[in-house]
Amino acid sequence: MDKSTKELSIPIEALLKKGAHVVLAKRRVFADAKSRVPAGSISQGEIEVQPRVGGPLFFKEGGNTSNLSGMVVQESTGRIFVDTATSRYELLDKTFTGLNIETSLGSVHYPLDAQPAKLDNEIVDFSFKTPQGDRRIYINKPALRSVLLESNGAQIFSGADGRFMILARVGNIHLPFYMSLHGTSGKTRGEWYPFFGYNGEWIIKGNQIDANGKMTYHLQITEIQEKLNSNLRLPQDYLNRETGKITYYPDKPNAPGNDIFDLNNHLSYKSRSKKTDENENEEDARFVAEITGYNPKNVKHNSHTALPWINSIVTKMA
């Protein structure tokens, strides 16, 4: 067994509630039972689980009911899987279903593979010197555990015109946040702000910012913004968007490849793979929509459509 996993001694049924869900994470290669193809290469969508206490575990897939039995393993990250003879299924927490709406301006759905971020108890507090002054990285995972969501296999992304972004739980909805790149329109550079989708032209955020740079959409949004700004601080000027690494070395500024920090060692990081044969903005918009589930297809820049779209989302909060 992989060193990163351990067998659980509790029954499979104890891990699940009726109506819980699992998703095919990896399918084993029959020619070599020990090897598996990469996660996501074979997708069978969502599987509704109907556990029977004291009996076998059944799941429904495409209307058919089958028996799902096998070894339950848990990674060091906290992710739980069921290994069957042919496949590996990941157990997802679907008690939180996020926001799902459809309007004339666009749609929002909770991404199929989204779930609360599996975070350990690590607190990262790392500082380094630059000619512009000291820079600090601070990642308080225990404080982020109730806020941060995973989507598309990652917890932090580079998207929305190259900005860092995350997906967060805000009350009873899911909402993306981005890190301000330039601090324009009253915002504070390097701080987290909510947004309501990206259409390839602009990050939809409206103009609801007070004199202190606080968002005034909703009290719960402000609370999550403050929690992110207190517990997830990144020096975006020094983090490579493609790799998630800091290669700057103060004493040897011309020395290549001196990695002093790697975000991938602490949070699952994903950046959009660039393609040269497609429109850059459209490709970026598709990436953001896939990660966040927000698709504001009819919200136009410099029009009166942004506020109704934002209100249709904010009013769904508890």
Buried (B, 14 or more C-beta within 10 A) or exposed (E): EEEEBEEBEEBBBEBBEEEBBBBBBBBBEEEEEEEBEEBEEEEEEBBBBBBEEEEEBBBEBEEEEEEBEBBBBBBEEEBBBBBBEEBBBBBBEBEBEBBEBEBEBBBBBBBBBBBBBBBEEEEBEBEBEEEEEEBEBBBBBEBBBEBBBBBBEBBBBBBBBEBBBBBBBBBEBBBBBBBBBEEEEEBBEBBBBBBBBBBBEBBBBBEBBEEEBBBEBBEBBBEBBBBBBEBBBBBBEBBBBEBBBBBBBEEEEEEEEBEBBBBBEBBBBBBBEEEEEEEEBEBBBBBBBBBBBBBBEEBBEEEEBBEEBBEBBBEBBE
